[in-house]
C-alpha cells in the first residue's frame, strides 16, 4: 500500500494519537494462563439483571456447567470456569468499587480441566429465534468492555430490521492487542460468529473495520472471507477513539447516529471482534463462556502477552504468573484511556476485562497531581470526536450545574473516551467530572 493510499483511508474529525505501546504483545501468539486454586465468579458480569445462583456450598461442578441462570431477558447465565467444589457464595471486591455477590469455587488441582459440559449442535439448522436463545444460553456479552448481553442486542437489531452488521476490529486503545491476535489466530471462528450474527440479526451484510496498524489482519481476513460476498474488510486510519460505535458507523457508512439515539436508528448493529470469534467457537459445541483472551502488558510486566484467562481468576494470581511485583494502584483494567484503576488485587477477571495493564510510574496519583485553572486554549475542543465543548462542560461541572451540562451542552453525547483529559495542559480530569455529573443526573432522575 502506497503512502498516498494510507493517507486517503477513511477517518473521522478530531481525536488524538496516543503512543500505541502494542509492540510487546502484538506478535505473540495467545497463551493459556494456569488455573488458580480458587476462583471468584461474580453473579453480575454484564449490563442488566445479575444471574441467579444455581449451586450451593459443598456442591461439585464440572468445567462448563451452568452455575447461575439468567434472571430475565436482559441477563445471561454463568458457567463454571473450572472443575471443582463450591466453597461459598459471598460478597467480594469489584473493579467498580462496591462489593458484589460471587460464587467462590475451589479448583481441583489434579484435574485435567477439560470442558465436560456441553455437546454439539448444528447451528445452520437453528432458526433466528433459536439462535438468539442459544446465544443467551452461552452467556455471551460484548467483550469489548461494554458487557451488554449479545443476544439482546441482536434480537433488538432484528426487531428494528437493521441491514448492516459492523464488526469492530479497530482496537484503538493503547497496549491492547487481543482483537489483533484473535483476527490472526481465530479467523475460522470469527467467520462462523459473523455468519451467526447475520442470521440472528437479519442483517444482509457485514463490514469489518480494522485500523491500518493491523494490515496483516486485514490481509488475512480478506483472504479468509474472499468466498463470502456478504462480508467486507475495510482498513481505516489509525486514530483514537476510532473504535467508538458511532464514529465507526460514520467512517464506514457515512451515517450519523442521532443524538440520544442508537445504531439501530441508522440500520446498523455493531459487534466486537472478540464477541463474534467466541460465538463462532462456542455455539457449535453448545458451550458457555468460561474464559477470555486478555492483554497483559505495561512497564510493570516482565512476561507480557495475550493470555487465555479463566473467568474469576484473581488479579493477584494473574500478575504473579506474568512477573509483576508492584502495587494495586498501578493496575488498570481495560485500556489506559477508558479503563479504570483497581484498589485491590483480590478483584477477579470478568467478562468485561479486555486488558490488565501494569503502568508503573505512569498512573497519576489524583491526590498529588496539580490541577491548574482552564486557560481556554481550545485543545479539548480540537480533540473531542463528538464536537462537544469539554472546557465549558468542565466549568459547569465545577459549579455543579449538571442540568445545564445535559440540556444545553449535550453531556449525554459524551462516551467518556478521555481525549479531552489526554490533551488538557492544565491536568483537569474532565472525564472524571463528566462521570460524576452523569451519576448525579441519574440519581436525581431515579
LUMROMAR-141938 format. One line per 5 residues: number of its first residue (from 0); their letters; for each residue x negated, y negated, z of C-alpha. Coordinates in steps of 0.25 Angstrom, whole numbers. Each point is the difference from the previous one (the first is absolute). Example, Ala and Ser with C-alpha at 12.3 -4.5 7.8 and 13.67 -1.06 7.14 Angstrom:
REM residues 2
0 = as = -49 18 31 | -6 -14 -2
This chain:
REM residues 446
0 = xxxxx = 0 0 0 | -6 -14 -4 | -1 -11 9 | 11 -8 -7 | 9 12 2
5 = xxxxx = -2 0 15 | 2 -15 1 | 13 2 -8 | 6 10 9 | 13 -3 7
10 = xxxxx = 0 -7 13 | 8 -10 9 | -3 -14 4 | -7 -4 13 | -5 12 9
15 = xxxxx = -14 2 5 | -13 8 -3 | -5 6 14 | -12 9 -1 | 5 14 -4
20 = xxxxx = -10 9 9 | 5 12 -7 | -13 6 -5 | -3 8 13 | 13 9 -3
25 = xxxxx = 5 -2 -14 | -9 11 -6 | 1 10 12 | 10 12 -2 | 11 2 10
30 = xxxxx = -5 8 12 | 8 7 11 | -1 -5 14 | 0 11 11 | 12 2 9
35 = xxxxx = 0 -7 14 | 3 9 12 | 12 -9 2 | 10 -7 -9 | 9 -12 4
40 = xxxxx = 11 0 -10 | 9 -13 1 | 15 2 -3 | 0 -13 -7 | -9 -1 -11
45 = xxxxx = 9 -7 -10 | 9 -11 -2 | 14 4 5 | 5 9 11 | -10 8 7
50 = xxxxx = 0 15 -2 | 7 9 11 | -9 10 6 | 4 15 -3 | -11 6 10
55 = xxxxx = -2 1 15 | -12 2 9 | -6 14 -1 | 5 3 -14 | -9 6 -10
60 = xxxxx = 0 -7 -14 | -7 4 -13 | -6 -10 -10 | 10 -7 -9 | 12 4 9
65 = xxxxx = 11 -11 2 | -2 -5 15 | 9 -12 -1 | 13 -3 -9 | 4 -12 -8
70 = xxxxx = 10 -9 8 | 9 -4 -11 | -3 -4 -15 | -10 -11 3 | -9 10 8
75 = xxxxx = -9 12 -3 | -4 12 7 | -14 3 6 | -8 13 -2 | -10 7 8
80 = xxxxx = -14 -4 -5 | -6 12 7 | 3 13 6 | 0 0 15 | 9 -2 12
85 = xxxxx = 8 -12 4 | -5 -6 13 | 10 -11 3 | 8 -12 -6 | -5 -13 6
90 = xxxxx = -3 -15 -3 | -13 -3 -7 | -7 -13 -4 | 2 -4 -14 | -7 -10 -10
95 = xxxxx = 12 -9 1 | -2 -2 15 | 13 6 7 | -1 14 4 | 8 10 -8
100 = xxxxx = 6 14 2 | -9 11 -6 | -2 15 0 | -13 5 6 | -5 13 -7
105 = xxxxx = -11 8 6 | -7 6 -13 | -4 15 0 | -15 -1 -2 | -2 14 -5
110 = xxxxx = 11 -2 -11 | -3 -1 -14 | 10 -11 -2 | 6 5 -12 | 14 -6 -4
115 = xxxxx = 9 11 5 | 14 -7 -2 | 6 -3 -14 | 2 7 -13 | 0 -2 -15
120 = xxxxx = 11 -8 -7 | 3 -3 -15 | 0 -15 1 | 4 0 -15 | 13 7 3
125 = xxxxx = 4 -10 11 | 11 -11 -3 | -3 -14 4 | 8 1 13 | -7 13 3
130 = xxxxx = -14 -7 -2 | 4 -11 9 | 3 10 11 | -13 7 -3 | -8 -12 1
135 = xxxxx = 7 -4 14 | -3 14 5 | -15 -2 -4 | -1 -11 10 | -6 -9 -11
140 = xxxxx = -1 -15 2 | -7 -11 -7 | -15 3 3 | -5 -14 -5 | 3 -5 14
145 = xxxxx = 15 -4 0 | 5 14 4 | 14 -2 -6 | 6 14 -2 | -2 4 -14
150 = xxxxx = 13 7 -3 | 8 -13 5 | -8 -9 -10 | 2 10 -12 | 15 2 4
155 = xxxxx = 2 -15 0 | -7 -1 -13 | 9 10 -6 | 12 -7 5 | -5 -14 -5
160 = xxxxx = -3 7 -14 | -14 -4 -1 | -8 2 -13 | -14 0 4 | -9 6 10
165 = xxxxx = -12 -7 3 | -11 8 7 | -10 -9 8 | -14 5 -1 | -6 -14 2
170 = xxxxx = -6 3 14 | -4 -15 1 | -4 0 15 | -15 0 2 | -6 13 5
175 = xxxxx = 12 9 -4 | -3 11 -10 | 11 11 3 | 8 -3 -12 | -12 -1 -9
180 = xxxxx = -5 14 4 | 15 6 -1 | 1 -5 -14 | -13 7 -4 | 2 13 8
185 = xxxxx = 15 2 1 | 4 -4 -14 | 9 12 -2 | 7 -2 13 | 2 -15 -4
190 = xxxxx = 6 4 -13 | 10 9 7 | 3 -10 10 | 3 -11 -11 | 9 10 -7
195 = xxxxx = 8 3 13 | 1 -15 3 | 5 -3 -15 | 11 11 2 | 4 -4 14
200 = xxxxx = 1 -15 -3 | 6 1 -14 | -11 -9 -6 | -4 2 -14 | -15 -3 0
205 = xxxxx = -11 -2 10 | -12 -10 -1 | -12 2 9 | -7 -13 3 | -15 2 4
210 = xxxxx = -10 -11 3 | -12 0 -10 | -10 3 10 | 5 15 -1 | -2 2 -15
215 = xxxxx = -4 14 2 | 14 3 6 | 7 -8 -12 | -7 9 -10 | 2 13 8
220 = xxxxx = 15 -3 1 | 2 -5 -14 | -6 14 -5 | 8 8 10 | 13 -7 -3
225 = xxxxx = -2 -1 -15 | 11 10 -4 | 11 -7 8 | 4 -12 -7 | 9 -4 12
230 = xxxxx = -13 -4 8 | -9 -11 -3 | -13 -4 7 | -4 -15 1 | -13 -6 5
235 = xxxxx = 3 -14 7 | -10 -10 4 | -7 3 14 | 5 -11 10 | 7 0 13
240 = xxxxx = 12 2 3 | 2 7 -13 | 6 12 7 | 12 -8 4 | 13 6 -6
245 = xxxxx = 5 -14 -4 | -13 -4 -7 | -2 13 -7 | 14 -1 -5 | -3 -14 -5
250 = xxxxx = -13 5 -6 | 5 12 -7 | 14 -4 -4 | 0 -15 1 | 12 1 9
255 = xxxxx = 2 -8 12 | 7 6 13 | 9 -10 4 | -2 -7 14 | 6 9 11
260 = xxxxx = 2 11 -11 | -6 14 -2 | -7 6 -12 | 13 7 -4 | 6 -13 -3
265 = xxxxx = -9 -1 -12 | 2 15 -4 | -13 5 7 | -4 10 11 | -14 0 5
270 = xxxxx = -8 12 6 | -14 1 5 | -10 10 -7 | -2 8 13 | 15 1 3
275 = xxxxx = 2 7 -14 | -12 8 0 | 4 6 13 | 14 2 -5 | -5 8 -12
280 = xxxxx = -8 9 9 | 10 2 11 | 14 2 -7 | -4 12 -9 | -5 7 13
285 = xxxxx = 12 -5 8 | -9 -5 11 | 0 -12 9 | -10 -12 1 | -10 4 11
290 = xxxxx = -13 -7 -4 | -4 -11 -9 | -13 -6 -6 | -6 -11 8 | -12 -9 -4
295 = xxxxx = -9 -1 12 | -11 -10 -2 | -6 -13 4 | -14 -4 6 | 3 8 13
300 = xxxxx = 2 13 -7 | -12 9 -3 | 7 10 -9 | 10 -8 -8 | 10 7 -9
305 = xxxxx = 14 4 -4 | 5 10 10 | 12 9 0 | 5 -2 14 | 11 8 8
310 = xxxxx = 10 -10 5 | 0 -2 14 | -15 0 1 | -5 -10 11 | -9 -11 -5
315 = xxxxx = -11 4 10 | -1 14 -6 | 0 -6 -15 | -11 -10 4 | -9 11 7
320 = xxxxx = 0 8 -12 | -5 -11 -9 | -10 -6 9 | 6 -12 7 | -4 -5 14
325 = xxxxx = 5 -14 0 | 12 -6 7 | 15 2 -2 | 2 -15 -3 | -9 1 -13
330 = xxxxx = 9 11 -6 | 10 -5 -11 | 11 9 -5 | 3 -2 -15 | -8 -10 -7
335 = xxxxx = -7 -13 5 | 10 -9 -6 | 13 5 5 | -4 11 10 | 0 -1 15
340 = xxxxx = -10 2 11 | 3 10 11 | -1 -1 15 | -2 15 3 | -7 11 -7
345 = xxxxx = 11 9 5 | 9 -5 -11 | 2 12 -11 | -1 0 -15 | 15 -1 -5
350 = xxxxx = 6 0 -14 | -2 -15 -2 | -15 0 3 | -8 -1 -14 | -13 -5 6
355 = xxxxx = -8 0 13 | -11 -11 0 | -11 -2 10 | -3 -14 -3 | -11 -2 11
360 = xxxxx = -4 -15 1 | 11 -4 -11 | 13 0 9 | 1 -14 5 | 4 -1 15
365 = xxxxx = 12 -8 0 | -4 -5 14 | -13 -6 -4 | 2 -4 -15 | 2 -15 0
370 = xxxxx = 12 -5 -8 | -1 -14 -6 | 11 -9 -4 | 5 1 -14 | -7 -10 -9
375 = xxxxx = 10 2 -12 | -11 5 -9 | 11 8 -8 | -8 13 -1 | 11 8 6
380 = xxxxx = 10 -6 -11 | -10 5 -11 | -1 13 6 | 14 4 3 | 5 9 -10
385 = xxxxx = 15 -3 3 | -3 -15 -2 | 4 -4 14 | -5 -11 9 | -8 8 11
390 = xxxxx = -5 -13 5 | 14 -6 3 | 5 13 5 | -12 0 10 | 3 -14 5
395 = xxxxx = 15 4 2 | -4 13 7 | -9 -8 9 | 13 -9 4 | 8 13 1
400 = xxxxx = 10 -6 -11 | 3 14 -5 | 13 -3 -7 | -6 -10 -8 | -11 10 -5
405 = xxxxx = 11 9 -4 | 10 -9 -6 | -9 -11 -7 | -13 7 -2 | 4 14 -4
410 = xxxxx = -7 8 11 | 7 13 -4 | -8 0 -13 | -13 1 7 | -4 15 1
415 = xxxxx = -12 -3 9 | -11 3 -10 | -10 -8 8 | -5 -8 -12 | 2 -13 7
420 = xxxxx = -7 4 13 | -11 5 -8 | -3 -13 -7 | 3 -10 12 | -13 -7 3
425 = xxxxx = 7 -4 14 | 1 14 4 | 15 -2 2 | 7 14 2 | 11 -3 -9
430 = xxxxx = 5 14 -3 | 1 2 15 | 8 -12 2 | 10 4 -11 | 1 14 6
435 = xxxxx = 4 -7 14 | 10 -9 -8 | 7 12 -7 | 1 7 13 | 6 -11 7
440 = xxxxx = 10 -2 -11 | 4 15 0 | 1 -1 15 | 9 -12 -1 | 9 7 -11
445 = x = 1 12 9
